[in-house]
Amino acid sequence: MLDQLVDSSLSVTLKTPLVLLVLVVLEAVLSADNAIALAAIAQGLEDPKRQRRALNVGLVLAYILRMLLILTATWVIKYWQFELLGAVYLLWLVFRYFTSPESADDNSHRLKFQSLWQAIPLIAVTDLAFSLDSVTTSIAVADDTWLILVGGTIGVIALRFMAGLFIRWLDEYTHLEDAGFLTVGLVGLRLLLRVVQPEFVPPEWIMLSLIAMVFLWGFSERQDEQTDKN
């Protein structure tokens, strides 16, 4: 459907900015669950300064890995093992989160890190695993590698700001962190289906609808409302 939107019958003058706009919108939409996962990882560090540093350094590494993925995408998509690794990693991350000890303050799960360099590699690898899905979609929309690179660059910049917002929201909304990791699980399952049963892979609109519903639940209750009930 997206590739029909940017049909080749359009003139080059109109097609290039339209494709770039579509890529940026795609990155923004597909990055919401990615951003909350990165925010949750960074929040495993107690100090807000270390959280920001982990996001900054982790996303620099993530950017390098994402650009390498885009440049080698036509080769990577030939090997299902990459998607399998991405799916297993994301599902492992979800398992690690939901089996982590609950916080004594609000009875919520929380990833914990003792050092900055425990969180930074997870941030970079998590973005790379998500990129396996978004880069494939970008290739279907754009023929020019440079456009995909520009879209990916804008996506990483947007991801940094979104993750910063989510770090604050995670402290405000009771279910948001759980909702974020549920969407990570959905992305992991989608990647796994693409490997084992491609015909059962749900279309993008179904995935986006499911993710939207999970996020609506995530934003449904504030921490102060939960405190008042108790």
Buried (B, 14 or more C-beta within 10 A) or exposed (E): EBBEEBEEEEEEEEBBEBBBEBBBEBBBBBBBBBBBBBBBBBBBBEEEEBBBBBBBBBBBBBBEBBBEBBEEBEEBBEEEEBBBBBBBBBBEBBEEBEEBEEEEEBEBBBBEBEEBEBBBEBBBBBBBBBBBBBBBBBBEBBEEBEBBBBBBBBBBEBBBEBBBEBBEBBEEBBBBBBBBBBBBBBBBBBBBBBBEEEEEBBEBEEBBEBBEEBBEBBBEBBBEEBEEEE
